[in-house]
Amino acid sequence: MTLLVIISIVSYTQLWTIGEPDGRIEVKPMNVVKAISRPYSRKEQEVAWFRFDVQADLNPLFTWNTKQLFVYVVAEYTNHKGFSNEVVIWDRIVRRKRDSKLMIEAARAKYPIRDPSLSFKNSSDVHFTLRYNVMPWIGALTYGTGAQLTEPVPFAKVQSRV
């Protein structure tokens, strides 16, 4: 019973001990191409690729109770049917405090954006955000935002098929 009380107190106090990270994200012009959507479907679909720069100091997120950080870039847009989409385009796990300074230049998205409607025509501009999850040894998972792009990026015109 005592152990349960101690774990509860540690979990509760952890919410106020996590600092705020300092970060910046910049997105390069995107590339939108026509490609075959999936191996089992022969439909052509528009696929968007991005290159971006990330500079972030995640050092304040590491405390004695931090096991690791899950850091990811999210692209948010609304398609022509009015559905809001949030797509993870890049991620990284940071396990050590000495690896918590990210200096990434001209990184290509790990995961392209593919819309279920097969096209980005008449979609809204894309908002980019650097987010993180703090995974503690004991306690609740904590979410946060490390950086946000100030100006949204419009979808580029479709280039020739890949």
N, C-alpha and C positions, 0 to 999 in steps of 0.2 A: 504493500500500500504506500509506503514511504517513497519508494522508487517511482511510482506512478505520479505522486505529487511533485517530486523534483523534476521529472520529465515535463509535466504540464507547465510548471513555472518557467523552465528553460524555453519551452516552445513559445510561451506567451511573451517573454521578455525579448526574444529574438526579433520580433517585429519592429522594435525601436532601435536596435543596435546596428542595423544595416544602413550603410551610407549611400549617398547618391553618386552614381558614376558620371563621368564627363565624357561626352562623345560627339562625333560629327559624322554625317554620311553625305556623300555626293554621288549622284548617278550620272553616268555617261549616256550619250544617245543610244537608244535601244535598237534592236534588230528584230523585225517581225517577218517571218517567212511562212510559206505554205508547206505543210508536211503531211505525211500519212498519219492519221490520228493514233491508231493502235494496230498491233499485228493482226488482231481478229476482225478489225473493221478497216475497210479500204477507203474511208471517207477522207477527203482533204480537210485539214484543220489549220488555222493560224496559230503559230507558236511564237511567243515573245521571249527574247533573250536580253539580258542586261549586263552591263559592266558597271562596277561601282567601287568607290573608295570608302573605307571605314577607318576612322581613328577613334579609339575609345580607351579610356583608362578605367578599368573595372576593378582596380585595386580596393576601393572603398567597400566593395561587396564581399570581400573576403574577411571573415572573422574566425574565431576559434571553432565555430560550429559549421563552417561552410565546407561541404564535401566537394562540390563542383558547381560550375555555372554552365547553363545551356544558353548560348547566344545565337540569335537568329535575325535575319532581315525579312520583313514582311512587306509585300506589295498589296495595297488595297485599292480596289476600283469597283465601279458599278457597271454591269454590262447593259446592252441595249434593251434587255427585257426588264431592267430595273432591279436585278438581283445583286446584292452586295457580295463581293468576294474578297477574302483575305488569303493570300498565297505565300507560303514560306519559300523564298528563292535561294536562301543560303543559310547554313548553320555551322556551329562549331561548339565543341565541348571544351571548356577550360577547367583543368583539374588542379592547377597549381597557381599560387599567387604570383610567382615570377613570370608566368605566361599571361598575366591579366592585362597587359598593354597591347592592344590590337593596332597594328599599322598595316593595313591591307590596301594595296593600290591596284587598280584595274582588275579586280577580281571578277571572274565570270560567274553568273548565277549557277549554282549546282542544279537547280530545278527550274525548268522553264515554266512560263505561264501558259496554260492551255485553258480556254474557256469552254464550258459544256455546250455553249451555243455554236461552237466551232469558228466563231469570228469575233474580232474586236471592233468591228464597224459600229460607230455611234456609242462606243463605251466611253465612260468618263476618264479623265486623266488619272494617272497612278500616283498614289501617295506612298512613300517609303518610310519605314520605321525600323530602327534597331531595337530589338527587345531582348530581355533576358529572363531566365528562371534561376533563382538561387536554390540549390538543393542542399539542405542542411543534413548534418549527421542525425540530429534530433529535432523534430518539429515540423512545421508546415512549409510547403513549397511556397516561395515568394516570387511574384511576377513584377516586372517593371519595364520602363522604357529608357533606353540608353541615349537615343538620338532620334531626331525626326527631321525629314527633309522639309524645308520651308515652302518650297514651290512644287506643286505636282508636275509630273512628267507626262506629256501626251503620248499616246500610242503612235508609233511610226507607221508610215504607209507600208503595205505588204510588198516585200521584194519577191523575186522569182523563187520558185520551188527549190527546196534543198535536194 
